[in-house]
Amino acid sequence: MVNLLNAAMYLISGIVLGINNNTDKLSHTSCKIKDAKECANIWNSEENFKEEYPTYANLTTPDLIERQGYPVQSYKVVTEDGYILTLFRVSHSNRSPPRAGKIPVLLMHGFTTSSVLWVWMKPEKNLLYMLVDAGFDVWLGNARGTRYSLEHVSLPSNSKRDLRYWDFSFHEMGYYDLPAVFNLIEETTSQPSFYYVGYSMGNTQFFSGLMSRPELSVKIRGIFSLATSGFQPSITNILFRTLVPVLAPMKGMQMVSRLTGGYLNPTGYIIPDGTFTKQCSIPVINCGFCYSVYSALMGVDPCRVDFAELPGILSHLPDTSSVRSASHVAQNMLSGKFRQYDYGIWGNVRRYGNINPPSYDWSRYNVPTFIYYGDNDNLSVPKDVLRTANVMGKNLKKIVRIPDPSWGHMDYAVGNDADIYIYKDITDILMNETVNEINLN
């Protein structure tokens, strides 16, 4: 069976990669891949060969941080509605010894990912380590429903009958999770305000949370928004577009929730855990099938991500998240608006006093915002990013279009040149804004 699967995936690898070549998806100068066989030869060359493929499947976010020589601390906080969240903190390094008064920076991941998203790149090319070495106190968030934040004071997250734990979308993540996390950081560091770096849905929950609770804005010095997700009607992602008719209606969301236990994690209940990691450890399959499929679904550029890292990344992603979060995005795709969850006419009347859910009010948003976007992002499409930026008015401090036309959705986190296009700019801005405070300490 394994041999048949390997053969089938080998065949698909060549076909899919061939399709990519025909559509000129892999034509930019940094790409050396022409077909699956050549890709395998490159990966297996003397320069790249590794006797033991590094999947890191059993390593947690703290494990992955510590193996780079950085100390890490773990914290738990309980939200107003009872969810127990885990945060990780890297406050110092060999280049930046411990000291009082460091400015905190919170990194928040996106949909079906976790804090592990921020730890794959080597320290010299990784935003987390760049910020720590520059003298900042860096915190990694884990949204409710991810593997690090599956606890609740009373609700089970693993029950097939009681699905109340999973009854949340990005709105609750913004309304309840952000205040709890913000307060924890303030109480622990004695710093009244800090910076926020959001990726994809990490931005969506931030925008919704700061407009629902504008009093939180005094705690935020500024947000750096990567793969900005506010308005999203133009999403071209194949998977989302296919699922919209099913997930957008309230009844459709409830049906899918009953089938899946309330959460999304295809590698858990459709494909056995570890399948992608094992199969993608085979060079030809890695280079062809795995890159091509993951690229189509998640925006990974096969010419930008290190071959050797893909199985490790796939052993941790996708992470779990609620079906209702995906449903909320699907609803906003259809409506073309950025608004709260649509419970149907009668559900909306009971909850909102209106037949339609209320739109988030951008006049209540008051946070200095720096936006970075790419032309080839199929989830945070440039047209939608620019629309979101336009409604920010004076709060928009800078908007950067990545100069590489192939820049996709996952490149912000695992792209080999993210440090050049984004991370260095963020670090420079933070250092310039806080230079006086750093010198005082």
N, C-alpha and C positions, 0 to 999 in steps of 0.2 A: 504494500500500500504506500509506504514511504517513497519507494522508488518511482511508483506511478505518479505520486504527487510531485516529486522532484522533476520528473520528465515533463509533466503538464505545465508546471511553473516555468521550466526552462523555455518551453515553446512559447508560452504567453509572454515571457520576458522579452524575447526577440521581437515578437509582434508588437507589443506595447511600446518598446523602445524605438522600434521602426516607425510607428505612428508618430511618436514624438519628433523623430528626425524629419519626417515628411512635412510636419506642420511647423518646422523650424523652431521648436520650443527650446532646443538645446544648442543653439547656434552661436551664443556669445563666446568671446575669445577665451574665457577661462575654462571652457569645457573641452575635455579630451576624448569624450566617449562618442564612438560612432556606432557601435553595436554591443550587444550583451557579452559576446565573446571577448572583444577587445577590453571592455570594462573589467571583466574577470582577470584578464592578463595584467592589467594595470594594478588591480588590487593585490594580486598574488606575486607581483614583482618583488625582487630582493629588497627593495627599498621599503615596501609597505607590508611585507609578509609578517604575520604574527603566529607563533606556534599555538597559543591559546586565544581563542576569539574573546574579546572583552565585552561580555554582555552586561555585567554588573547587575544582573536581575535581582539579586538578593540584597543589594545595597540600598539604604535609605538616603534621603537628602542629606542628613547629617554625616552619614558614612562617606558620601561622595565629596562633601566639603572637607572633611578631615583628611581624606587621602591626598588632598592638595596642600596639606600642612596648615590649614586655618582652623582655629578653635570655633566651636559652635555651641550655642545654648538653646534649649527648648523651653517654651512657655505655653501654658494653656489658659484660655479665657472663656467665660460663659456669656453668651449673648442674652439680651433681654427676653428672647423667646426660647431660651433653654438649650441652644446648640453649643457644643463645646469645641472650640477651634484651637488648633495647634499652630504656633508660630516658631520660626527658627531665627536666631540672631547671631550675626558675625560682627562683633564690635571692635576687633583689633586684629593685627597681624604682625609679623616680624618687621614689616616696613612702617607700621603705624601702631606703636605700643599703646596699651590702655591709658586713658586719661579722662578726666571729667570734662563735660561740656561738648562732647562730639555731637554733631547734628545728625539726627536719625534720617534714614531714607527707607521707605517701605516699598518693596517690589511685590507686585500682585500679578499672578498668572492669569491665564484665560480659561475658556470653556474646555472641559474634559482634560485639563492638565493640572499640575500641582506645582509646588515650589521647586520640584526637580527640574522644571523648565529652565531655571536660571543657573544651573550648575554644570552644564555639559562642556562648555568651552574651556580651554586652558586658561589659567589665571591672567596671562597677559592679553587675552582676547575676550575676557569675560567681564560683564558689567558689575556683577557682584564683587569680584575681587578687585577690580579697578577702583571701585568706590571705597572699599575697606582700606586699601593701600593708600588712598588719597586722604584718609583721615575721617571718614564718615562711619556712623554706626548703622549697619545695614540689617534690616528685618525682612524676612520672607514670609508672606502670608500663605495660608492654605484655606481656600473657600470651603464652606460647609458642603458635605457630600463627597469630598475627596478622601483618599485613603488615610490622610493624616487628621481629618476632621469629621469622623463618622460617629462621634459620640453625642448623646443628648441626655439631659437630666432625667428624662422619663420615657422618651420614644425610642423604639428599636429601629435601627437602620437596615436590618437584615431580615425583616419579616415579609413573607409573601402575602399576608392577609392585612396587616396593619401598615398602610402606606403613608401614614400621616407625617413621618419624618421627611419624606421626599416632596411634601407639598410646599415647594418654594421655587422661586425663579430668581433672576438677577435683582429683582426689586427688593426681596427680603435680604439678599446678600448685601445690598447697599444700605437698606434701612436699619437692619439690626447688626450685621457683622462689622461694618465700618466703625460705628461708635464704640463698640467693645474693643476692637483692635486699637483704635486711636487712643482710647483711654489707657489701655495697657502700656502702650509705648510712652505716653506722657508720664504715667506714674513710675515706670521703671527707669526712665532716663532723666527725669526732671526737666525735660525740654518741652515747652508749651506748644511747639509747632515743628513740623518736619516736612520732608519732600515725599512725593508719591510717584512711583513709576508703574504705569499700568500697561498690560498687554491684552489686546482684544477685549474679552468680556471683563477683564480687570478694569477696563475703562468704562464699560457699560454700567457696571454696578457702582462705580465711582460717580458718574454723571447722575444716575438716578438717585443715589444716596444723598449727594450734595444738594440736589434740588428738592428732595423730600425733607431734608434736614439741613437747611442752609446755615444753621448755627455752627455746623461742623467746619465751615470754611475758614474760621480763625485758626484752626489747627494745621492748615495746609499752606505751606510756603509756595508750592507750585506743583503741578502735575506734568510729567513727561509721558505723553500718550503715544504708545507704539501700536500700530494696527488699530487705529481709532474706530470704535464701534458705538455710534450713537444712532443716527438714521442708517438703515440698512436695506432699503428696498431693491438695490441693484446687485445684491449678492449673486455671483455666478457659480459658486461652489456646487458641484454636481450632486453631492449627497444632500445638502440642505434644500436645493431646488426640488429634488425628488420627493423629499419628505414633507414639504410645506403643506400640500393638500390634506395629509393625514394628521400632522401635528398641530396645525393652526386652530382647528375647531376644538372647543372644550371637550366634546365627546370623543374626538379622535385622540386627544392627549390622554384622557382617562382610559381609553381602550388600550393604548400602548403601555401605559403605566401598569395596568393589571397584568399584561403579558410579561413585562420585564421586572416587576417588583418595584416600580417607581423610578428606576434609575437607568442611565445609559452607560453601558460598558460592553461593547461587542466582543472584546477578548475575554470576557468573563462568562457570558451566557450563550454566545453563538459559537465562538471559536475558543477552544481551550487555552488557558493562559500559557504563554511561552511558545505558542505555535509560530507567531511571526518572528520571534527572536531566533528560534531554531532554524527555520527555513531561510531567514535572511542572513544567516551565518554562512550560507553556501554562496560563494562569490558571484556566480552568474545570476542566481535568483536575486541576490542583493542588488546587483547593478541594474538588472532589468525590471523584474516584476515589482520588487519592494519599493524601489525608488519611484517607479512610474505610478503605481497605485497610490502610494502615500503622497506623491506630488499632486495628483489630481484631487485628492480629498483634503489635504492639509496645506498645500502650497509649498512643499519642500522641493527645492531646486536640486536635481541630481548633480549638477555641476558645482554646487556651492557647499554641500555638506560632506564632511569626511566619511568615506566608505566605512571605516572601522567603527564609527560611532553609531550607525543606524540601528543595529540590533540592540545596543544598550538603550537607546532612546525608545525603541519600540517595546522594551521590557517594562517601561514605566508609563508609556502613553499608548492609548488614551486612558485617562483616569476616569473615575466615576463622577457623574453629575446628574441632576434630576431631569426627568423627561419634561417637566414643566418649564425648565430654563430654555430648552430647545424650542418648546411650543411658544414661549414668549417672543423669542427671536423670529420664529415663523410668522406670528401674528403681525409683528412690526414690518416684516418684509411685505406682507400683503397690503397692509394699510398705508404704508409709506410714511408712517408717523412714528414718533418716539413717545410711547405712552405706556401706562400701566397695563397689567394683564387683563385680557378680555374674558370674563366669565360667562358670556352670553347675556342676552337682554335682561332676564330676571335676576341673574346673579350680579350683574352690574348695578341694577337698581337697588338691590339689597346692600351692596357694598359701597357704591359710590353715589347713590341717589340720582343716577342718570343711566340711560340705556347704553351709553358708550363709555369706555374707560377714559379717565382724564389723561391728557398729554402732559408730559413733564414740562415745567415752566422754566425756560432758559433765563428769564429775568431774575430768577432766584439763584442762579449760578454765579459765583463770585470767586473764582480761583484762577490765578495766573497759569496759563496753559501753553505747553510746547508740544506741537504735533509733528510726528514723523510718519510718512506714508510711502507706499511703493506702487508702481504702475501695474504689476502683475499679481496683486493681492486679490484673490477670488472671494474673500470673506469681508475684508474692509476695503471695498472698491473705491478708487480715487474720487469718483463722482459723489459718493456718499460721505467720504471724509471731508471733502471741501464744503459740502452742505452743512455738516456738523460744525466745521470751523467758522463758517459764515455767521451762524447764530450766536457765537460766543462774544462777538463785539470786542470791547476793550480787553476782555480777559485773554484773548489770543495774543500771546507774546511772540510766538515764532512758529512758522510752519515750514517743514523741510520735506521736499520731494527727493527720495533716494535716486541718485543719478543713474543707477543701473536699471534698464527697462525690464529686466527679468525678475526684479525683486518681488518675492512672494510672501505669503502669510507667516510661515514658520522661520523665515530668514532673520527676523528680528531676534530670535532666540538661539538658533543653531547655525546661522549663516557664518561662514568663515571670515567674512569681511564686515560683520556687524559692528565690530570695534571701530573700523575706519569711518563708516558712514554715520554711526549713531552714538556708540558708547563714549567715544572720546569727546564728542560735542557735549553730551550730557554732563560728563565729569568736569569739563572745562567751565560750563555754565555754573554748576554747583560750587566749584572752587572760587570762581569770580564773585559770586553772590555772597559767599560766606568768608571771604578772605580775612576780613577784620575780626570776625569771631574766632577763626582758627588761630590767628596771631595772638589774640588775647589769652588763649589757653595754652 
